[in-house]
Amino acid sequence: MRWGLAQLQIGFSEAHGVACVQLSEEDRTAFDGQAEIRLPLDSSGSQEARESLDWDGRFGLWLRERLRAGEPTLHVRPREQPVAVRDLSDRLLSAYRVDGGQVHLAGCQLTDYSFLRLSFAAADNGRPNLRHVFVAHDGSSVSNHLVENLCLDQLDRIENQRPRIDAATLTTLIAAGHHAAAKTSTLRNPAATVVEPVLLSVIWVKHASGQLQFTIGDSSCVLPFSGWAKLIQAQPFVAEQSGASTFHLAATDDGRIDAYHEIATCDRSGRRVLREDLVICSVTGKNVLAEFTRICPVSGRPALDTEFTSCSVCRQPVSKAVLDAAGCGACRGLVRVKKDDPRIVWICGEHPGLDRWSTWRLAETQHVYIAQASSWLKRLLVVVDKETLAVRHLATAGRLAAGWTHVAEAAQAELLV
């Protein structure tokens, strides 16, 4: 009774278990011209009430007829949904922080979608009850979860400038609603008969679509959004370059907008760049742009180009991190190999004079082979390019000598040919 009168916007008062309903002129004919009817709300008011709340009684029949008149009787909208763009903008924009820039709506459209509510009079364990079936704009059933989230159970009547729905669309929604209601009823009770709804209501639900634009200096990027206006929440911006998700944006010195935590400063140039553009110098530990570094051929790690020097043994440029008084890490790590090791075979094949040596130790870097041969009285060190097998450095030493003597290019043929 309360729900039906509320849908019809008919006021009533309650006191001492009795509801008093004031009737309009056109409604009085159904109640023998009475201007007011009294309805029992509980047993304490039954003696004072003149009308029964029986669904099939005079009041019940009148209420059903009034609800069904000119169906769908109601056009309604969820009470709490946003109705204007400004209702969304604060919620979305306030979620973001843009260092040195701003975020604004670069476009937003609110569109009304028609849902249908079918309201049925039901009885649960002998008690009168209302049951609603909701159908979405595409004819699908609406879950209880979505009903709650969209506030489809808290509706306000639309009095003026209500959206229009064409007859074909409405007919399709009503058919889908009847099908859903019949299916629900038979699931509850296989013997249930199909009944007509006491009220059909078109619910206009706002759908929002648009995009946010982030601007820093001369650079900008956008983040699209779309969904039910009531449910839209700010989503993290996903940076195109780093792939990071964030609500805090900043820009590099060259204008790339990305997540704030993905931007760092080069310790050499002072430029603000993406972290992925930086490498750690293996000598100093500084974060620097790769363009200021080289890869150490021994460690395979980057180092600032100012942190390279020649090894005292193989005379190859290496990072200071792999050097000590005994030479670079490769020279200190020579391993004994057999003369038929493929690498020794390649070297001796290119330089036949080296085949006279039978005992070899070998190491390799990114670019060269470092081979050391020895006999009872002498040692030989040869550094060979891995690609061309050209000799980059040749040196000799006594068996027990601490250092090496470089062999000039003019004298190398005696040892190599």
C-alpha positions as CSV (number, residue, x, y, z in Angstrom):
1,M,0.0,0.0,0.0
2,R,2.7,2.4,0.9
3,W,4.7,1.6,-2.2
4,G,1.7,1.8,-4.6
5,L,0.6,5.2,-3.2
6,A,4.2,6.5,-3.4
7,Q,4.4,5.6,-7.1
8,L,1.2,7.4,-7.7
9,Q,2.3,10.4,-5.6
10,I,-0.8,10.1,-3.5
11,G,-0.1,11.4,0.0
12,F,-1.4,9.8,3.2
13,S,-1.0,10.1,6.9
14,E,-0.5,7.4,9.5
15,A,-1.7,7.3,13.1
16,H,-2.8,4.7,15.6
17,G,-2.4,1.8,13.1
18,V,-4.6,3.6,10.5
19,A,-3.6,5.2,7.2
20,C,-5.8,8.1,6.0
21,V,-5.7,8.7,2.3
22,Q,-7.0,11.9,0.8
23,L,-8.7,11.2,-2.6
24,S,-8.8,13.5,-5.6
25,E,-12.2,14.2,-7.3
26,E,-11.6,11.6,-10.0
27,D,-10.7,8.9,-7.5
28,R,-13.7,9.4,-5.2
29,T,-16.1,7.6,-7.6
30,A,-14.4,4.3,-6.8
31,F,-15.2,4.7,-3.1
32,D,-18.8,6.0,-3.2
33,G,-17.8,9.6,-3.4
34,Q,-15.7,9.5,-0.2
35,A,-13.0,12.2,0.1
36,E,-11.0,10.1,2.5
37,I,-10.5,6.4,3.0
38,R,-9.0,4.7,6.1
39,L,-6.9,1.6,5.8
40,P,-5.7,-0.7,8.6
41,L,-2.0,-1.0,9.0
42,D,-2.0,-3.5,11.8
43,S,-4.5,-5.2,14.1
44,S,-4.8,-2.2,16.4
45,G,-6.4,-0.1,13.6
46,S,-8.7,-2.7,12.2
47,Q,-11.8,-1.3,14.0
48,E,-11.4,2.2,12.7
49,A,-10.6,1.3,9.1
50,R,-13.4,1.0,6.6
51,E,-11.4,-0.3,3.7
52,S,-9.6,-3.7,3.5
53,L,-6.0,-4.1,2.4
54,D,-7.0,-7.3,0.6
55,W,-5.3,-7.2,-2.8
56,D,-8.6,-8.3,-4.4
57,G,-10.7,-5.9,-2.3
58,R,-12.0,-2.6,-3.4
59,F,-8.9,-0.6,-2.5
60,G,-6.6,-3.3,-4.0
61,L,-8.4,-3.4,-7.3
62,W,-8.5,0.4,-7.5
63,L,-4.8,0.6,-6.7
64,R,-3.9,-1.9,-9.4
65,E,-6.0,-0.1,-11.9
66,R,-4.4,3.2,-11.1
67,L,-0.9,1.8,-11.3
68,R,-1.6,0.2,-14.7
69,A,-3.3,3.1,-16.3
70,G,-1.5,4.3,-19.4
71,E,1.4,2.0,-18.8
72,P,4.3,2.4,-18.5
73,T,3.0,4.6,-15.7
74,L,6.3,5.8,-14.4
75,H,9.5,7.3,-15.8
76,V,12.1,7.3,-13.0
77,R,15.8,7.7,-12.5
78,P,18.1,6.5,-9.7
79,R,18.2,9.0,-6.9
80,E,21.9,9.1,-6.4
81,Q,23.2,9.0,-10.0
82,P,25.1,11.9,-11.5
83,V,22.9,14.0,-13.8
84,A,25.5,16.5,-15.1
85,V,29.1,16.4,-16.2
86,R,30.2,18.6,-13.2
87,D,28.9,15.8,-10.9
88,L,31.6,13.5,-12.4
89,S,34.5,16.0,-13.0
90,D,35.4,16.6,-9.4
91,R,35.4,12.9,-8.6
92,L,37.7,12.1,-11.6
93,L,40.0,15.1,-11.6
94,S,40.7,15.1,-7.9
95,A,42.3,11.7,-8.1
96,Y,45.3,12.8,-10.1
97,R,48.4,14.8,-9.4
98,V,50.3,16.3,-12.4
99,D,53.7,17.8,-11.6
100,G,54.2,21.0,-13.5
101,G,50.9,20.6,-15.5
102,Q,47.2,20.0,-15.2
103,V,44.4,17.5,-16.0
104,H,41.0,18.4,-17.4
105,L,38.0,16.8,-19.1
106,A,38.7,16.9,-22.8
107,G,35.2,15.7,-23.5
108,C,32.4,14.0,-21.6
109,Q,28.9,12.8,-22.7
110,L,26.1,11.6,-20.5
111,T,23.6,9.4,-22.3
112,D,20.3,8.0,-20.9
113,Y,19.8,4.3,-21.3
114,S,16.4,2.8,-20.6
115,F,16.0,0.0,-18.1
116,L,12.7,-1.6,-17.3
117,R,11.3,-2.5,-13.9
118,L,8.4,-4.9,-13.7
119,S,6.7,-4.9,-10.2
120,F,4.7,-7.9,-9.1
121,A,2.4,-8.4,-6.2
122,A,3.6,-11.6,-4.5
123,A,3.1,-13.6,-1.3
124,D,6.0,-14.9,0.7
125,N,4.8,-17.4,3.4
126,G,1.4,-15.9,3.2
127,R,2.6,-12.3,3.7
128,P,1.9,-9.8,0.9
129,N,5.1,-8.6,-0.7
130,L,6.5,-6.8,-3.8
131,R,8.9,-8.4,-6.2
132,H,10.7,-6.5,-8.9
133,V,12.3,-7.8,-12.1
134,F,14.8,-5.5,-13.8
135,V,15.7,-5.6,-17.5
136,A,18.7,-3.8,-18.9
137,H,18.6,-1.6,-22.1
138,D,19.8,-4.6,-24.2
139,G,17.1,-6.9,-22.9
140,S,19.3,-8.8,-20.5
141,S,18.4,-9.5,-16.9
142,V,20.0,-7.2,-14.2
143,S,21.8,-8.9,-11.4
144,N,21.0,-8.0,-7.8
145,H,24.5,-6.7,-7.5
146,L,24.1,-4.3,-10.3
147,V,20.6,-3.2,-9.0
148,E,22.3,-2.3,-5.7
149,N,25.3,-0.6,-7.3
150,L,23.2,1.5,-9.7
151,C,20.6,2.2,-6.9
152,L,17.8,0.9,-9.0
153,D,15.8,0.3,-5.8
154,Q,16.0,4.1,-4.9
155,L,14.2,6.0,-7.6
156,D,12.8,9.4,-8.1
157,R,10.0,10.2,-10.5
158,I,10.8,12.3,-13.6
159,E,8.2,15.0,-13.9
160,N,9.5,17.2,-16.7
161,Q,11.7,16.7,-19.8
162,R,11.9,13.0,-19.5
163,P,13.8,11.1,-22.2
164,R,11.9,9.5,-25.0
165,I,11.6,5.8,-25.7
166,D,10.2,4.6,-29.0
167,A,7.3,2.0,-29.0
168,A,9.4,-0.8,-30.6
169,T,12.1,-0.5,-27.9
170,L,9.6,-0.5,-25.1
171,T,7.8,-3.5,-26.5
172,T,11.1,-5.4,-26.8
173,L,12.0,-4.6,-23.2
174,I,8.5,-5.6,-21.9
175,A,8.7,-8.9,-23.7
176,A,12.2,-9.5,-22.3
177,G,10.9,-8.6,-18.8
178,H,8.0,-11.0,-19.0
179,H,10.3,-13.8,-20.1
180,A,12.7,-13.1,-17.2
181,A,9.8,-12.9,-14.7
182,A,8.3,-16.2,-15.9
183,K,11.7,-17.9,-15.7
184,T,12.2,-16.6,-12.2
185,S,8.8,-17.6,-11.1
186,T,9.1,-21.2,-12.3
187,L,12.5,-21.5,-10.7
188,R,10.9,-20.5,-7.4
189,N,7.9,-22.7,-7.9
190,P,7.5,-25.0,-10.9
191,A,3.7,-24.8,-10.5
192,A,3.5,-21.1,-10.5
193,T,1.2,-19.3,-12.9
194,V,2.3,-16.3,-14.9
195,V,0.8,-13.1,-13.6
196,E,0.8,-9.5,-14.9
197,P,2.9,-6.9,-13.2
198,V,1.1,-4.3,-11.3
199,L,3.4,-1.6,-12.6
200,L,5.9,-1.1,-15.4
201,S,8.5,1.6,-14.8
202,V,11.1,2.9,-17.2
203,I,14.3,3.7,-15.4
204,W,16.7,6.1,-17.1
205,V,20.2,5.3,-16.2
206,K,23.1,7.6,-17.1
207,H,26.0,6.3,-19.0
208,A,29.2,8.4,-19.3
209,S,31.9,8.4,-21.8
210,G,34.8,10.8,-22.5
211,Q,38.5,11.3,-21.8
212,L,40.8,13.1,-19.5
213,Q,43.7,15.1,-20.9
214,F,46.9,15.5,-19.0
215,T,49.1,18.5,-20.2
216,I,52.6,19.3,-19.1
217,G,54.3,22.1,-21.0
218,D,53.9,21.4,-24.7
219,S,53.1,17.7,-24.2
220,S,49.8,16.0,-23.6
221,C,48.2,12.6,-23.5
222,V,44.7,11.3,-22.9
223,L,43.0,8.7,-20.8
224,P,39.5,7.5,-22.0
225,F,36.8,6.4,-19.7
226,S,33.4,4.8,-20.2
227,G,30.8,3.2,-18.0
228,W,27.7,3.8,-15.9
229,A,27.9,7.3,-14.5
230,K,27.0,6.1,-10.9
231,L,29.9,3.6,-11.0
232,I,32.7,5.4,-12.8
233,Q,35.8,5.9,-10.7
234,A,39.1,7.4,-11.6
235,Q,41.4,4.8,-13.2
236,P,45.2,4.9,-13.1
237,F,47.0,6.3,-16.1
238,V,49.1,3.7,-17.9
239,A,52.2,5.2,-19.3
240,E,52.9,4.3,-22.9
241,Q,56.7,4.3,-22.5
242,S,57.2,2.5,-19.1
243,G,53.9,0.7,-18.9
244,A,53.6,1.9,-15.2
245,S,50.1,2.6,-13.7
246,T,49.9,5.7,-11.7
247,F,47.8,8.6,-10.4
248,H,50.9,10.8,-10.2
249,L,52.2,12.1,-13.5
250,A,55.3,14.0,-14.5
251,A,57.3,14.7,-17.6
252,T,60.9,14.1,-18.7
253,D,63.0,17.0,-20.0
254,D,62.3,15.9,-23.6
255,G,58.5,16.0,-23.0
256,R,57.6,12.3,-22.4
257,I,54.7,12.1,-19.9
258,D,55.0,9.1,-17.6
259,A,54.6,8.0,-14.0
260,Y,56.3,10.2,-11.5
261,H,58.2,7.3,-9.9
262,E,59.5,6.2,-13.3
263,I,61.4,9.5,-13.8
264,A,64.8,10.1,-12.4
265,T,67.8,12.4,-12.9
266,C,71.0,11.5,-14.8
267,D,73.9,11.9,-12.3
268,R,76.2,13.1,-15.1
269,S,74.0,15.5,-17.2
270,G,71.3,16.4,-14.7
271,R,68.6,15.6,-17.3
272,R,65.3,14.3,-16.1
273,V,64.7,11.1,-18.0
274,L,62.9,7.7,-17.6
275,R,64.5,5.3,-15.2
276,E,64.7,2.8,-18.1
277,D,67.0,5.2,-20.0
278,L,69.6,5.0,-17.1
279,V,72.2,2.5,-16.4
280,I,74.3,2.0,-13.3
281,C,78.0,2.7,-13.8
282,S,79.8,-0.4,-12.5
283,V,82.7,1.7,-11.2
284,T,81.1,4.7,-9.6
285,G,77.6,3.4,-8.9
286,K,76.0,6.5,-10.5
287,N,72.8,6.4,-12.5
288,V,73.6,7.8,-15.9
289,L,72.4,7.8,-19.4
290,A,73.7,4.9,-21.5
291,E,75.1,7.3,-24.0
292,F,77.8,8.3,-21.5
293,T,78.9,4.7,-20.9
294,R,80.6,1.8,-22.6
295,I,80.3,-1.9,-21.9
296,C,83.3,-3.3,-20.2
297,P,84.6,-6.2,-22.4
298,V,85.6,-8.2,-19.3
299,S,82.6,-7.7,-17.0
300,G,80.0,-7.1,-19.6
301,R,78.7,-4.3,-17.4
302,P,78.4,-0.6,-18.4
303,A,80.8,2.0,-17.0
304,L,81.2,5.7,-17.6
305,D,83.6,6.3,-20.5
306,T,85.8,8.3,-18.1
307,E,86.2,5.2,-16.0
308,F,88.1,3.1,-18.6
309,T,91.8,2.5,-18.7
310,S,94.2,0.1,-20.4
311,C,95.1,-3.2,-18.7
312,S,98.8,-3.4,-17.9
313,V,98.9,-7.0,-19.3
314,C,96.7,-7.2,-22.4
315,R,96.7,-3.5,-23.1
316,Q,92.9,-3.6,-23.8
317,P,90.7,-0.8,-22.6
318,V,88.6,-2.1,-19.6
319,S,86.7,-0.5,-16.8
320,K,88.5,0.3,-13.6
321,A,86.2,-2.1,-11.7
322,V,88.0,-5.1,-13.2
323,L,91.5,-3.9,-12.7
324,D,94.1,-4.4,-10.0
325,A,97.9,-4.4,-10.0
326,A,98.0,-7.9,-11.6
327,G,96.0,-6.8,-14.6
328,C,92.3,-7.1,-15.6
329,G,90.0,-9.8,-14.5
330,A,90.5,-11.7,-17.8
331,C,94.3,-11.7,-17.5
332,R,94.1,-12.9,-13.9
333,G,91.6,-15.6,-14.9
334,L,93.6,-17.5,-17.6
335,V,92.7,-21.1,-17.6
336,R,94.9,-24.0,-18.9
337,V,93.5,-25.5,-22.1
338,K,94.7,-28.3,-24.4
339,K,96.4,-27.4,-27.7
340,D,93.4,-28.9,-29.6
341,D,91.0,-26.4,-28.0
342,P,89.1,-25.0,-31.1
343,R,90.1,-21.5,-30.1
344,I,93.8,-22.3,-30.0
345,V,93.5,-24.2,-33.3
346,W,92.0,-21.1,-34.9
347,I,94.7,-18.8,-33.6
348,C,97.5,-21.2,-34.6
349,G,95.9,-21.7,-38.0
350,E,96.0,-18.0,-38.6
351,H,99.5,-17.5,-37.1
352,P,101.5,-20.7,-37.8
353,G,104.5,-19.6,-35.8
354,L,102.5,-20.1,-32.6
355,D,102.1,-23.8,-33.3
356,R,105.6,-24.2,-31.9
357,W,104.2,-23.7,-28.4
358,S,102.6,-26.7,-26.7
359,T,101.4,-25.3,-23.4
360,W,98.6,-22.8,-23.4
361,R,96.4,-20.9,-21.0
362,L,93.4,-18.9,-22.3
363,A,90.8,-16.3,-21.4
364,E,88.4,-14.3,-23.6
365,T,86.6,-11.0,-23.3
366,Q,83.8,-9.6,-25.4
367,H,86.2,-8.7,-28.2
368,V,89.5,-10.7,-27.9
369,Y,91.1,-14.0,-27.0
370,I,93.9,-13.6,-24.5
371,A,96.3,-16.6,-24.9
372,Q,99.5,-17.3,-22.9
373,A,102.0,-19.9,-24.0
374,S,104.9,-21.1,-22.0
375,S,108.1,-23.2,-22.2
376,W,110.9,-23.9,-19.8
377,L,112.6,-20.6,-20.4
378,K,110.0,-18.2,-21.9
379,R,106.5,-17.1,-21.9
380,L,104.4,-15.6,-24.8
381,L,101.3,-13.5,-24.5
382,V,99.1,-12.9,-27.6
383,V,95.9,-10.9,-27.8
384,V,93.8,-11.8,-30.8
385,D,90.7,-10.1,-32.2
386,K,87.8,-12.6,-32.0
387,E,86.3,-11.7,-35.3
388,T,89.4,-11.2,-37.5
389,L,92.0,-13.2,-35.6
390,A,94.3,-10.2,-36.1
391,V,96.9,-9.7,-33.3
392,R,96.2,-6.7,-31.2
393,H,99.0,-7.2,-28.7
394,L,102.1,-9.5,-28.6
395,A,104.5,-9.7,-25.6
396,T,107.2,-12.0,-24.2
397,A,108.7,-12.5,-20.8
398,G,111.1,-14.8,-19.0
399,R,109.8,-17.8,-17.2
400,L,110.0,-16.1,-13.8
401,A,109.8,-12.4,-14.9
402,A,107.2,-10.3,-13.3
403,G,106.4,-8.1,-16.3
404,W,106.0,-8.4,-20.1
405,T,108.0,-6.9,-22.9
406,H,105.9,-5.6,-25.8
407,V,107.0,-7.0,-29.2
408,A,107.0,-4.2,-31.8
409,E,104.9,-4.8,-34.9
410,A,108.0,-5.1,-37.1
411,A,109.4,-7.9,-35.0
412,Q,106.2,-9.9,-34.6
413,A,106.6,-11.9,-37.8
414,E,109.4,-13.8,-36.3
415,L,107.1,-15.2,-33.7
416,L,103.9,-15.5,-35.7
417,V,105.0,-16.8,-39.1
